Amino acid sequence: MGYVVIIDIAGSIIIGGMLLGILLKLNNSASWNMYTNTGELNCQTNLAQMSLILENDFRKIDYCSDYTNIQDPANAIISADSSSIKFISDLNKDGKMDTVYYYLGPATELNATLDPRDKILYRIVNSAAKMGSDAGITRFYMVYYNVNGDTIQTPVSASNLPLINDIELNMNIENPSIDSTKLYSYWRQARLTVPNIKHR
């Protein structure tokens, strides 16, 4: 009879240990899933916000609320490269043309994040201090097209700047809180048409 009690106790300990192990594994899986889902949500949110800002600014290239201050569309884009662009626009709708400059900074500026690939996308309006977004951007590049749909080589030479008719924007955003290439979002605005320079 004493052996039966010992066997019952030993069996209970083994089964209880197995159940405890299963519960700990489930808790760990649930925590990891919550962490990755939150990271994916952050990537998607950052991507949506950045794409709205970029589309809004780029669609206003050479826009001016005062028709008497509208510039020649050939001079709307001041400089263009694969990861930087400078153009004019009336961002504040005050009738005065602003100079807008976007460029991607180096990865060495964000040493505090766990992702070694993320960079700051800077936006400078006129001579104001540079403002950047460290939303986990790892790639930001543009492809420029002429009126025939042919690609214009970057950096775009001064003689080819007036030929830019469409711009393709591309951006990768990763979760900056972990070093993982699995948690990222990709956005492409294929052939963004800028209404104010389309009539060239």
N, C-alpha and C positions, 0 to 999 in steps of 0.2 A: 504494500500500500504506500509506503514512503517513496518508492521509486516512481510511482505514478504521479505523485505530487511534484517531484523534482522534474520529471519529464514535462508535465504541464507548465511548470514555471519556465523551464528552458525554452519550450515551444512558444510560450507567450512573449518571452524576451526577443526571440528571433523574429517572430511575426511583427511585434511592435517596432523593432529596429528597422525592418524592411519598410513598414508603413512610414516611419519617420524619415527614412532616406528618400522615399518617393515624394513626401510632402516637401522636403528641402529642395529636391530637384525641380518640382513644379514651381516653387517659389522663385528659384533662381531663373528658370525659363521665363516666368511671368515678368520678373524684373528686367531681364534682358530685352524681352519683346517690348515692354513699355519704353525702355531707353531708346531702342532703335526706332520705334514708331514716333516718339517725340523728336528724334533727330531728323527723321524723314519729313515730319510736319514742319520743322524749322527750315529745312532746305526748301520745301515747296513754298512756304510763306516768304522767305527771303527772295526766292526767285520771282515770285509774283510781284512783290513790291519793286524790285529792281527793274523788271521788264516794263512795268507801268511807267516808271520815271524815264527810262530810256526811250520808250516809244513816244511819250509825250514830248520830250525834248527834241528828238530827231525829226518828228513830224513838223516841228516848228522851224526847221532850218530855213532861213531867209524870210521868215514871217515877220510882219510889222503891222501893228494895229493902225498906224497912221500911214495911209497909202502914199503920202508925199515923201516918206523916208524909206520906202522900199528900195533895197539895193539891187544892183545888177545880179541876176542869178549866177553868172559866171564867177562872181566873187563871194558867193555864199559860203563855200568851204575854203578855209584858209590853209589848212594842212590836213593830211590824211595818211595814216599808216595802218598796219594790221591791228595794233592794239591802242591806237590813239587817234583822236580827231579833234579839230578845232573849227568851229563854224560860228556864223552870226545869226542872231535871232532876237526877237522882242519877247523875252521870257515873261516880263512883268506886265505886258500889254500897256506900257506907258508911252508908246510911240518912239522909243529910243532903242537903237540896236545894241544888243549885248553880245559879247564874245564868250562863247561856251567852249570849254576845253575838257575833254574826257581822256584819261590815260590810266593804264594799269601799272601799279607800282611793283617793286620787286618783292619776292617771297621773304626776303630777309627782314622786312619791316614788321612782320608778325611772328616774332620768335616766341611770344607768350602762349600761342595756341598750340594744341597738340597736332594739328594738321600742318605738315611742313610745306604743303603746296599752296595754301591760301594766300591771297594777295589783297591789297586795297585798290578799289576802283575809285579814282579821284575825279571830282567834278569841280572845275574852277569857273566861276562866272565873273567876267571882267577882271579887275585886279583884286578881288576879294580873296581872303585866305582860302587855301584849298580845303575842300571838304571831301571826305572819303567814306566809303562803306566797306566795313570788314565783315560782310555777310557770308564769308566762306567762299568767295569767288576764287576759283583756281584757274579759269581760262576766260578771257574776254578778247574776242577778235572779230574783225570786220572784213568783209569782202566787198569790193566796189565793182559796179557794172556800168558800162556805157549804155547809150540809147539802143544799141543793137543787141544787148544782153551779153556782150563780151566782157571778160574779167579784166580789170585794170590792175596792173602790177603794183605792189606796195614796196617801199613807200611811194606814194603817188607823187609824181613830179609836178612842179608848178604848172607846166604846160598841159598836164592831164587833169588837173583839178576841175576845170570847167566841164570836163567830159563825164563826170560822175552823175549818173542818173538814178541809180538804185543802190541801196546799201543793204547788205545781209549782216545782221547782228547775231553773234553766237556767244553763249555764256554757260559755263559750268559752275555750279555751286555745290560744295561739299559741306558736311557737318563739321564745323570748326572745333567741336569739343572732343572728337576722336580722330585718330589717324586711320581712316578707312576709305578705300576707293569704292566700297559697296553702297555707301549712303551718299548719293549725289543726285542732283537734278540737272537736266540739260535743257536749254532754251535756245531756239533759233527763230529769229524773225526773218523769214526768207523774203528777200527782195522788198525791203521796206521802201515804199515809194514816198518820196518827199514832194508833196504837192507844189510847193513854191519853186522848185527847180525842175519840175517835170516838163515844163514847156520849152526847154532848150532845144 
